[in-house]
Amino acid sequence: MLWPMLALALAFCGVAVLAVLSVRVYAEVRRLARQVSDSSQRITRAAEDLERASAPLGSTVDALRRE
């Protein structure tokens, strides 16, 4: 009777460890997703700023080509 109870206790401990690790992985994935979202927004803002900054330069180049 001792060995089956010991096996059951070890199985329960194994499942408990896996549950704790899965919660930690879930929390890290959420944190990473938040960071990716923030980085994506920053890249989008930088691309928009670059597009706005390059518009006058493009019109200047077009004016120089026409001359």
N, C-alpha and C positions, 0 to 999 in steps of 0.2 A: 504493500500500500504506500510505502514511502516513495518509491521511484515514480509511480504515476503522478503523485502530488508534486514532487520535485519537478518533473517534466512540465506539468501544468503551470507551476509558478514561473519557471524559466520562459515558457511560451508567453505568459502574460507580461513578463518584464520585457521581452523582445518586442511585443506589440506596443507596449508603452513607450519604449525608446524610439521606435519608428514613428509613433504619433507625435512625439516631441520634435523629432527631426523634421517631419513634414510641416509642422507649424512654423518652424524656423525658416524652412525653405520658402514657404508661402509668404512670410513677412519680407524676406529678402527680395523675392520676385516683385512684390508690390513696390518696394523701395526703388528697385531698378526701373520698373515701369514709370514711376514718377520722374526719375532722373532723365529717362529717355524722352518723356513728354516735354519736360522743361528744355532739354537740349534742342528738341525739334522746334519748339516755339522760338528759341533764340536764333536758330539757323534761318527760320522763316523771316524773322525781323531783320536779320542781317542781309538776307537776299533782297528784301523790299528796300532797305536803305541803299544797297548797292545799285539797284535798278533806278531809284530816284536820283542818285548821284550821277549815274551815267547818262541820263536822258539829256541834260544840257550838252554834254560832251558829244553825244551822237548828233545832235542838231548842228553843232559847230563843225563837225567833220563833214556832214552833208553840205553845209554852206561852202566849205573850202573846196569840195569836189566839184561843185557847180561852177566855180569861178574859173 
